[in-house]
Structures are given as structure tokens and as C-alpha cells.
Amino acid sequence: MIYELRHYIPTEGMKDRMRERFARDSLPLFNKTGIKLINFWETPESGEIWYVVEWPDEKAASVGWQEFVQLRNGKRSRPARSKTVRSQQATGLC
């Protein structure tokens, strides 16, 4: 097993938007792509997001993140998803 720690720091004034985007977009894509979320926490003062995911091996991690990025960027997904990504890019969240 491989455990991967990820850490995101919001830019000034964007912590609420980052939290919303993570809950609305990233977590559902984790489920869709088989990314196994082990733990998640947020630093209240700064809005930093930390989480740990579990992979069976390095190849699964590489394939899983590639699929996640493709779906997040609107490839192989619904047109509505592409609209969401374009909106996020316009507001600096992507």
C-alpha cells in the first residue's frame, strides 16, 4: 500500500471557494475514479486542506490521478462538467 499526503493552500481571499470546490467537485470525482480517501482535515484559520489517499501501488496512483485530471478538465465527461471547469478557470480556482 502507498499512502499519499496532499496539501493545498488557498490564495488570499479564496479559502471558502476552495473548500466549496473541493466538496462539490473533487470528492465526487474521487469516488468516480476509485481514489480512496483515508483522512481529510482543514486548518480553520488559513483554510488549508490536507488529505491522505491510499493506493495499492505506484501504477494505480499514476492511473488514478490521470483519470481524475481528465475528468476534472472535462474530458470523457458530461458537457455540464466542462462548463464547471471553465467557470473555475475564469475565477482562478483551476
C-alpha positions as semicolon CSV with decimal commas, in nm:
position;residue;x (nm);y (nm);z (nm)
1;M;0,000;0,000;0,000
2;I;0,103;0,356;-0,069
3;Y;-0,029;0,648;0,135
4;E;-0,013;0,989;-0,025
5;L;-0,044;1,313;0,172
6;R;-0,173;1,612;-0,023
7;H;-0,178;1,973;0,096
8;Y;-0,348;2,273;-0,065
9;I;-0,307;2,635;0,041
10;P;-0,571;2,881;-0,083
11;T;-0,468;3,210;-0,233
12;E;-0,570;3,522;-0,044
13;G;-0,948;3,554;-0,019
14;M;-1,019;3,216;-0,183
15;K;-1,043;2,974;0,113
16;D;-1,424;2,946;0,105
17;R;-1,426;2,893;-0,271
18;M;-1,153;2,631;-0,246
19;R;-1,344;2,443;0,024
20;E;-1,666;2,457;-0,182
21;R;-1,489;2,338;-0,495
22;F;-1,326;2,051;-0,311
23;A;-1,659;1,935;-0,164
24;R;-1,860;1,990;-0,483
25;D;-1,613;1,872;-0,747
26;S;-1,310;1,684;-0,613
27;L;-1,472;1,449;-0,362
28;P;-1,731;1,316;-0,611
29;L;-1,451;1,261;-0,864
30;F;-1,255;1,067;-0,601
31;N;-1,549;0,828;-0,577
32;K;-1,590;0,810;-0,953
33;T;-1,222;0,733;-1,017
34;G;-1,168;0,499;-0,720
35;I;-0,940;0,730;-0,524
36;K;-0,964;0,600;-0,167
37;L;-0,975;0,892;0,077
38;I;-0,837;0,784;0,415
39;N;-0,837;1,113;0,606
40;F;-0,923;1,477;0,545
41;W;-0,882;1,790;0,752
42;E;-0,880;2,164;0,716
43;T;-0,685;2,428;0,905
44;P;-0,963;2,668;1,016
45;E;-0,753;2,985;1,032
46;S;-0,591;2,959;0,691
47;G;-0,834;2,728;0,509
48;E;-0,552;2,490;0,415
49;I;-0,678;2,149;0,308
50;W;-0,490;1,832;0,392
51;Y;-0,583;1,478;0,298
52;V;-0,444;1,128;0,271
53;V;-0,533;0,882;-0,005
54;E;-0,444;0,515;-0,029
55;W;-0,325;0,331;-0,340
56;P;-0,243;-0,037;-0,388
57;D;0,078;0,056;-0,578
58;E;0,251;0,333;-0,776
59;K;0,090;0,236;-1,105
60;A;-0,260;0,262;-0,955
61;A;-0,171;0,608;-0,819
62;S;-0,048;0,727;-1,157
63;V;-0,350;0,593;-1,345
64;G;-0,593;0,719;-1,079
65;W;-0,460;1,075;-1,083
66;Q;-0,450;1,080;-1,465
67;E;-0,815;0,978;-1,480
68;F;-0,904;1,232;-1,210
69;V;-0,737;1,514;-1,407
70;Q;-0,905;1,409;-1,732
71;L;-1,247;1,412;-1,569
72;R;-1,178;1,737;-1,384
73;N;-1,075;1,901;-1,709
74;G;-1,390;1,785;-1,883
75;K;-1,250;1,501;-2,092
76;R;-1,464;1,189;-2,103
77;S;-1,734;1,364;-1,903
78;R;-2,064;1,544;-1,936
79;P;-2,081;1,886;-2,105
80;A;-2,203;2,036;-1,774
81;R;-1,878;1,926;-1,612
82;S;-1,679;2,112;-1,878
83;K;-1,882;2,425;-1,806
84;T;-1,790;2,393;-1,436
85;V;-1,421;2,367;-1,517
86;R;-1,434;2,670;-1,749
87;S;-1,607;2,867;-1,473
88;Q;-1,338;2,765;-1,221
89;Q;-1,061;2,857;-1,461
90;A;-1,216;3,201;-1,511
91;T;-1,221;3,261;-1,135
92;G;-0,868;3,131;-1,074
93;L;-0,975;2,810;-0,899
94;C;-0,835;2,565;-1,151
